[in-house]
Amino acid sequence: MSSATTPTAAEAELAVQAKQAAARSHGYWAGVWKRLRRDPVTIACACVLLLMFLTIVFAPMLAPHDPYQGSMIRRLRAIGTPNYLLGTDELGRDMLTRLLFGGRLSWFMGITPVALAFVVGTTLGVLAGFAGGRINMAIMRTTDIFYAFPSVLLAVAISGALGAGIVNAILALTLVFIPPIIRVAESVTTGVRNLDFVDAARASGASAFTIVRVHVLGNVLGPIFVYATSLISVCMILASGLSFLGLGTKPPEPEWGLMLNTLRTAIYVQPWVAVLPGACIFVTSICFNLLSDGLRQAMDVKG
Amino acid sequence: MFFYLIRRILYAVPIALAVGFVCFMLVQIAPGDPINAIVPPDAPGDVVEQVRREYGLDKPLPVQFGLWLMKVVQGDLGRSLATGRSVWSDLSGAIVNTLRLAIIASLIGFTLGCVLGGLAGTFRGSFIDRAAVGIAVAGVSVPHYWLGMVLVVLFSVQLNWLPAMGAGPGGSSEWDWNWEHVQHLVLPAVTLAVIPMGIVTRTVRGIIAEIMSQEFVTALRGKGLTRGGIFLHVVKNAAPNALAVMGLQLGYLMGGSILVETVFSWPGTGLLLNNAIFQRDLPVLQGTILVLAMFFVALNLAVDLVQTALDPRIKRA
């Protein structure tokens, strides 16, 4: 039993290969990071988003006023009013404060549905792609049904039937984003399933669960993740849109879409104050979009 | 080819049925007894029971779906809770308005998208390319309901050039192709055009760049063909895919116009939906969504068929 104590040539070779593989996989992320660093637009977007994230997390400390405390005598002040940097809204509440607090719900409602849909959609999509046959048929044909609705319409239909509320809106948006994620997950999984190393793993006796966990997920999560990040921008616009229609958050809760709606009547008095919440949605959404594009290029994901 | 067409048309039938089922379920998933979606909450008990029997709501769900489907096929979408009028009578007028808006918006969006995308794809890496990509990203990232408000602030409130809402002078609903009416169309159509413009720019740029890098283009150049001649070849190759994307975008516009119609009080399906949501008028909600979704299914089918007919490379047996 010499091999137990001193490695044979074959084992030594394997060990070297394993080390090289580790170095390569390290090299992949290092390469991604190197490409990202050379992409000023993506870095700038990431910085803007990080800054926004910090301001809304620390909103209670940063906000100069109470987000709910209004006053009839200082309604609709202009931008630049002393003490009210971004003016006041139709009930005399400080705009800067409400924008800071409003970001919390807008971000939450923009990211949660995509995160939920990512988990559910990846599970179903990988299952459909890996299992094939009838399971694939069942999952993909059900997906086709939801593809027969334009996304805005589906979100409005579901949350309109369920009634207004944050939970209902999140549920509706999650349902909207599950089908596209399933499609992407299924197509990348089908691509990976037929590669040689999966056959090799199967031949070496690995169980289906192990193959999925070790060989499939490692290769499909990246592309699905990049695709999901591109949905955050759409989701944020849709979530705020639902609130704008009165289907998401309810007053007096601060949320960018809802604020935009309640300030709609104020466009004749203080137009530039009224459009501020929408500008916040726009900046967030465009940054997420550009970030996702940058990630896609840096991670060399096709499609 | 012929069998593909038949198969594709037959495949649309189960999809349409399933879409109908989803719409049917909308009333079922609504909180509370679905009967409340049909009779007003203050109706006396015996009336409620009578309506329940009439609508077959005392029967099991699959039977109810069958009954509902029979009615829908005959064009009976139920009655509005708020107005008591039949849903179809309100909907038919609104659809015409939405179609008018969506078609004008898609004409604007597709033209700009094709021009920008074509230029960007042809002159890859140039200043035009970067500008087009920037415009496209902004177009798909902008919350269009907000853009609508900004346009109203600029062109209605500040400059006073264009009306801020409605579809005709004095809120009239009669349409005519004169400036009195068309000026009401300008802002909502431009607002609605921004998203398809972004998407079409991106798509066309990708398609053109892909084709330009193919060998046959080099061969054409080598043959001494002029720029215009090469351009014609490229367009011929790009058209089927580009048209498919645009066709679907028209469908998304129909469904997505709810927010823009709300901003501009445009009397289309979006405003109808918005009012239905506000008054919890479920029959109107259900009927409108059903018709819009069916339109989208039909459009999907049409796009597939046209694409197959246009592109001899697609051999779908």
Boltz contact constraints between the chains, C-beta under 6 A:
constraints:
  - contact:
      token1: [A, 145]
      token2: [B, 18]
      max_distance: 6.0
  - contact:
      token1: [A, 148]
      token2: [B, 15]
      max_distance: 6.0
  - contact:
      token1: [A, 148]
      token2: [B, 19]
      max_distance: 6.0
  - contact:
      token1: [A, 148]
      token2: [B, 297]
      max_distance: 6.0
  - contact:
      token1: [A, 149]
      token2: [B, 293]
      max_distance: 6.0
  - contact:
      token1: [A, 150]
      token2: [B, 251]
      max_distance: 6.0
  - contact:
      token1: [A, 150]
      token2: [B, 252]
      max_distance: 6.0
  - contact:
      token1: [A, 150]
      token2: [B, 255]
      max_distance: 6.0
  - contact:
      token1: [A, 150]
      token2: [B, 296]
      max_distance: 6.0
  - contact:
      token1: [A, 152]
      token2: [B, 255]
      max_distance: 6.0
  - contact:
      token1: [A, 152]
      token2: [B, 256]
      max_distance: 6.0
  - contact:
      token1: [A, 153]
      token2: [B, 255]
      max_distance: 6.0
  - contact:
      token1: [A, 153]
      token2: [B, 292]
      max_distance: 6.0
  - contact:
      token1: [A, 156]
      token2: [B, 258]
      max_distance: 6.0
  - contact:
      token1: [A, 157]
      token2: [B, 26]
      max_distance: 6.0
  - contact:
      token1: [A, 157]
      token2: [B, 289]
      max_distance: 6.0
  - contact:
      token1: [A, 160]
      token2: [B, 277]
      max_distance: 6.0
  - contact:
      token1: [A, 160]
      token2: [B, 285]
      max_distance: 6.0
  - contact:
      token1: [A, 161]
      token2: [B, 26]
      max_distance: 6.0
  - contact:
      token1: [A, 161]
      token2: [B, 29]
      max_distance: 6.0
  - contact:
      token1: [A, 161]
      token2: [B, 30]
      max_distance: 6.0
  - contact:
      token1: [A, 163]
      token2: [B, 31]
      max_distance: 6.0
  - contact:
      token1: [A, 233]
      token2: [B, 141]
      max_distance: 6.0
  - contact:
      token1: [A, 237]
      token2: [B, 143]
      max_distance: 6.0
  - contact:
      token1: [A, 241]
      token2: [B, 259]
      max_distance: 6.0
  - contact:
      token1: [A, 244]
      token2: [B, 145]
      max_distance: 6.0
  - contact:
      token1: [A, 267]
      token2: [B, 153]
      max_distance: 6.0
  - contact:
      token1: [A, 267]
      token2: [B, 157]
      max_distance: 6.0
  - contact:
      token1: [A, 268]
      token2: [B, 157]
      max_distance: 6.0
  - contact:
      token1: [A, 271]
      token2: [B, 153]
      max_distance: 6.0
  - contact:
      token1: [A, 271]
      token2: [B, 157]
      max_distance: 6.0
  - contact:
      token1: [A, 275]
      token2: [B, 149]
      max_distance: 6.0
  - contact:
      token1: [A, 275]
      token2: [B, 150]
      max_distance: 6.0
  - contact:
      token1: [A, 278]
      token2: [B, 143]
      max_distance: 6.0
  - contact:
      token1: [A, 278]
      token2: [B, 146]
      max_distance: 6.0
  - contact:
      token1: [A, 281]
      token2: [B, 143]
      max_distance: 6.0
  - contact:
      token1: [A, 282]
      token2: [B, 142]
      max_distance: 6.0
  - contact:
      token1: [A, 285]
      token2: [B, 141]
      max_distance: 6.0
  - contact:
      token1: [A, 286]
      token2: [B, 141]
      max_distance: 6.0
  - contact:
      token1: [A, 289]
      token2: [B, 137]
      max_distance: 6.0
  - contact:
      token1: [A, 289]
      token2: [B, 141]
      max_distance: 6.0
